[in-house]
Amino acid sequence: MSFLKRSRKHRQNTPIAAIESLEERVLLSNVTVSIDDGTLNVRGDDGDNKVNVVMQSPFYHDYGYPSYVQSFNGTTINGEDRIGLFAANSPCIPNLVCFSVDRSGPNPFSLARDLIINGGNGNDTIWVFGANLGHNLTINGGRGDDSVQLRSTSTENNLRIFTHSGNDRVNILRGSLAGNQFLLNTGSGDDAVLLKWLEVPGRTSIATGSGEDQVNIFRAEFSDRLSINTGRGDDKIQIKASEIDAAFAIYSGSGSDNIRVLDTEMTGTGRIDAGRGDDNVRFVDSTTTDDLSISGGGGTDTLDFFRSHGMFDSIRARYFENGDFAELL
């Protein structure tokens, strides 16, 4: 019997119930969307929710394109597969929940108050694009392997992201910032954080919990206190082509960690604590104008400099076995 005939026979004998059960498994998640007193609430159930929040610029609004909440990959919104208009006069295509924006405030395309997204427990995917918020943006991914991505998003008050336990991915790209506080906590698990092309005028706290975590920062500017804590595990931290204009602290916890500071200017007092384990701390093409304390902790640790030897007058280092540490003595 040929392969083609066997395939046809297999399809003919496939029980209908099996096909129906597969469809039921695909459509097992739902998000509830509402606007209450100027706050946009997006709340997922404990399934694997997939949701995208898009706020259009004034140019696109003028041409009839609405801001919207969109579900995909089997997630429904308010229990429906297709949603029409939602608090907006402009057309809204199927599978979107459209919403209007407040034109009365200082920024006419900011929501009147907050954007709150709760993914619930499950492997959630949450995207936010173009949001310009007058108050706060809060994302709570719940337990599970979550993926959170923000693009061209800003807040005038606080940005808070919590993904809890699980192997989580958080990307914040192009201009996203928080006015007062940026707080990111990914909980335990093997997490990856990418911050790229950002200006952060407020205080920043990044905590990834225990696990083999990665934190990558590229072309970011921090104007207030910066704290990075990756917890236990073999972690990798890289800060590249950035400016840190305030006090900062980096804690990588126990484990064999790698910390890289590349082409970065540091103008505030700083502390780097690599914790117990065989750690490597390296500076490349970087400068500091204030005191910087570096501790390797227990283990065979190395501290290296490449085209950054002008930092020596500002550095106090301890618990490093080799590398360029000898040049600091």
C-alpha positions in Angstrom: 0.0 0.0 0.0 1.4 3.4 -0.9 2.0 6.2 1.6 -0.7 8.3 0.0 -3.3 5.5 0.4 -2.3 4.8 4.0 -2.7 8.6 4.7 -6.2 8.6 3.2 -7.2 5.5 5.2 -5.8 7.1 8.4 -7.9 10.3 7.8 -11.0 8.3 7.1 -10.7 6.4 10.3 -10.0 9.4 12.5 -12.8 9.7 15.0 -14.8 12.9 14.9 -14.6 13.2 18.6 -10.8 13.4 18.4 -11.1 16.4 16.0 -13.7 18.1 18.3 -11.5 17.6 21.4 -8.6 19.2 19.5 -10.7 22.3 18.7 -11.8 22.5 22.3 -8.2 22.4 23.5 -7.3 25.3 21.1 -10.1 27.5 22.4 -9.6 27.2 26.1 -8.7 30.7 27.1 -10.6 33.9 27.4 -9.8 37.5 28.4 -12.4 40.0 29.8 -12.0 43.6 28.6 -13.7 46.6 30.2 -13.1 50.3 30.7 -14.0 51.4 34.2 -13.7 55.0 35.3 -11.1 55.7 32.6 -9.0 52.5 33.3 -8.7 49.8 30.7 -8.8 46.4 32.3 -7.7 43.2 30.5 -8.1 40.1 32.6 -7.3 36.6 31.5 -8.3 33.3 32.8 -6.0 30.4 33.8 -5.6 29.3 30.2 -2.8 30.2 27.8 -4.0 33.7 27.0 -2.7 35.6 23.9 -3.6 39.3 23.8 -2.3 42.4 22.0 -3.1 46.0 23.1 -2.5 48.6 20.4 -2.9 52.4 20.8 -2.8 54.2 17.5 -1.1 57.6 17.0 -3.2 60.7 16.2 -2.3 60.2 12.5 -3.9 56.8 12.3 -6.9 57.9 14.5 -7.6 60.8 12.1 -7.8 58.2 9.2 -10.3 56.0 11.0 -8.0 53.4 12.6 -9.0 52.7 16.2 -7.0 51.7 19.2 -7.9 48.1 20.1 -7.4 45.0 22.2 -6.8 41.9 20.0 -6.8 38.2 20.9 -5.1 35.5 18.8 -4.2 31.8 18.7 -7.5 30.7 20.1 -8.1 33.2 22.9 -11.5 34.8 22.9 -12.5 38.3 24.3 -15.5 38.6 26.6 -16.4 35.0 25.6 -16.9 35.9 21.9 -14.8 35.0 18.8 -15.8 38.2 17.0 -16.1 41.6 18.6 -17.4 44.8 16.9 -17.4 48.3 18.3 -16.3 48.9 21.9 -16.4 52.5 23.3 -15.3 53.9 19.9 -17.0 55.5 16.9 -14.5 54.4 14.4 -14.7 51.0 12.5 -13.4 47.9 14.3 -12.6 44.8 12.4 -13.5 41.3 13.7 -11.5 39.8 16.7 -10.7 43.3 18.1 -12.1 45.2 21.0 -11.8 48.9 20.1 -11.6 51.8 22.6 -11.4 55.5 22.4 -8.8 57.7 24.1 -9.1 60.8 26.2 -8.6 64.0 24.1 -9.0 66.4 27.0 -5.8 65.9 28.9 -2.3 67.3 28.2 -1.6 64.3 25.9 -4.9 63.8 23.9 -4.1 60.2 23.1 -3.5 59.0 26.6 -6.0 56.8 28.4 -7.6 58.9 31.1 -6.1 56.7 33.8 -4.4 53.3 33.8 -3.9 50.2 31.7 -4.1 47.0 33.8 -3.4 43.5 32.3 -3.8 40.3 34.3 -2.8 37.2 32.4 -3.8 34.7 35.0 -2.0 31.4 35.5 -0.9 29.8 32.2 1.6 30.4 29.5 0.5 33.9 28.5 1.6 36.1 25.6 1.0 39.8 26.3 1.9 42.6 23.8 1.4 46.3 24.2 2.2 48.6 21.3 2.2 52.4 21.2 0.5 53.1 24.5 0.9 56.5 26.0 -0.5 56.4 29.4 -1.3 59.3 31.7 -1.0 57.3 34.8 0.1 53.6 35.3 0.7 50.5 33.3 0.6 47.3 35.3 1.1 43.8 33.8 0.7 40.7 36.0 1.4 37.5 34.1 0.7 35.0 36.9 2.4 31.7 37.1 3.5 30.0 33.9 6.0 30.5 31.0 5.0 34.1 30.1 6.1 36.3 27.2 5.6 40.1 27.6 6.6 42.6 25.0 6.2 46.4 25.1 7.0 48.6 22.0 7.0 52.4 21.8 5.1 52.5 25.1 5.3 55.2 27.8 3.8 56.1 31.1 3.7 59.3 33.0 3.7 57.5 36.4 4.6 53.9 37.1 5.4 50.9 35.0 5.1 47.6 36.8 5.6 44.1 35.4 5.2 40.8 37.4 5.5 37.5 35.7 5.9 35.2 38.8 7.4 31.7 38.6 8.1 30.2 35.2 10.5 30.6 32.3 9.5 34.1 31.3 10.6 36.5 28.5 10.2 40.2 28.9 11.2 42.6 26.0 10.8 46.4 26.4 11.8 48.1 23.2 12.1 51.6 21.7 11.2 54.5 24.0 9.3 52.8 26.7 9.7 54.6 30.0 8.2 55.2 33.4 7.9 58.7 34.9 8.3 57.7 38.6 9.1 54.0 38.9 9.9 51.1 36.6 9.5 47.8 38.5 10.1 44.4 36.9 10.0 41.1 38.8 10.0 37.9 36.8 10.0 35.5 39.8 11.8 32.2 39.9 12.7 30.3 36.7 15.1 30.7 33.7 14.1 34.2 32.7 15.3 36.5 29.9 15.0 40.3 30.0 15.8 42.6 27.1 15.7 46.4 27.4 16.6 48.3 24.2 16.5 51.9 23.1 15.0 53.2 26.3 15.0 56.4 28.4 14.0 55.8 32.0 13.8 59.0 34.1 12.4 57.2 37.2 13.8 54.6 39.6 14.4 51.2 38.1 14.3 47.8 39.8 14.9 44.6 38.0 14.6 41.2 39.8 14.7 37.9 38.1 14.6 35.5 41.1 16.4 32.1 41.2 17.3 30.4 37.9 19.7 30.8 35.0 18.7 34.3 34.0 19.8 36.7 31.3 19.5 40.5 31.5 20.5 42.4 28.4 20.4 46.2 28.3 21.3 48.0 25.1 21.2 51.8 24.4 19.4 52.7 27.5 19.6 55.8 29.7 18.9 55.7 33.4 18.5 59.1 35.2 17.6 57.7 38.6 18.6 54.8 40.8 19.1 51.5 39.0 19.0 48.1 40.8 19.5 44.7 39.1 19.2 41.5 41.1 19.3 38.1 39.3 19.3 35.8 42.4 20.7 32.3 42.6 21.8 30.5 39.5 24.3 30.9 36.6 23.3 34.3 35.4 24.4 36.6 32.5 24.1 40.4 32.7 25.2 42.7 29.9 24.9 46.4 29.7 26.0 47.9 26.4 26.1 51.4 24.9 24.2 52.9 27.8 24.3 55.7 30.3 23.8 55.3 34.0 23.5 58.8 35.5 22.7 57.9 39.1 23.6 55.4 41.8 23.3 51.8 40.7 23.7 48.3 42.2 24.1 44.9 40.5 23.7 41.7 42.5 24.0 38.4 40.7 23.7 36.1 43.7 25.3 32.7 44.1 26.3 30.8 41.0 28.8 31.1 38.2 27.9 34.5 36.8 29.1 36.7 33.9 28.7 40.4 34.1 29.6 42.5 31.1 29.7 46.4 30.9 30.4 47.5 27.4 30.8 51.0 26.0 28.9 52.4 28.9 29.3 55.6 30.9 28.6 55.5 34.7 28.4 58.8 36.5 26.9 57.7 39.9 28.2 55.7 42.8 28.0 52.0 42.0 28.2 48.5 43.5 28.6 45.2 41.8 28.3 42.0 43.9 28.8 38.8 42.0 28.1 36.5 45.1 29.4 33.0 45.6 30.6 31.0 42.6 33.1 31.3 39.8 32.3 34.7 38.4 33.7 36.9 35.7 33.2 40.7 35.6 34.5 42.5 32.5 34.5 46.1 31.5 35.1 47.1 27.8 35.3 50.7 26.5 33.6 52.0 29.7 34.1 54.9 32.1 33.1 55.9 35.6 33.3 59.2 37.3 32.4 58.2 40.8 33.2 55.4 43.3 32.5 51.9 42.1 32.8 48.9 44.5 33.2 45.4 43.0 33.0 42.2 45.0 33.6 38.7 43.6 32.4 36.7 46.7 33.5 33.2 47.3 34.9 31.2 44.4 37.5 31.6 41.6 36.5 35.0 40.3 38.1 37.2 37.6 37.9 40.9 37.0 39.0 42.2 33.5 39.4 45.5 31.8 39.7 46.2 28.0 40.3 49.8 27.0 38.8 50.8 30.4 41.9 51.1 32.5 41.1 54.8 33.3 38.5 53.4 35.7 41.1 52.2 38.2 41.2 55.4 40.3 37.5 55.0 41.0 37.3 51.3 41.7 37.5 49.4 44.9 37.7 45.6 44.3 37.9 42.5 46.5 37.7 38.7 46.4 39.1 38.4 42.8 41.7 35.7 42.2 43.2 36.8 38.9 42.5 38.7 35.7 43.3 42.4 35.8 42.8 42.5 39.6 46.6 42.6 40.1 46.7 45.9 38.4 44.5 47.4 41.1 46.8 46.5 43.9 
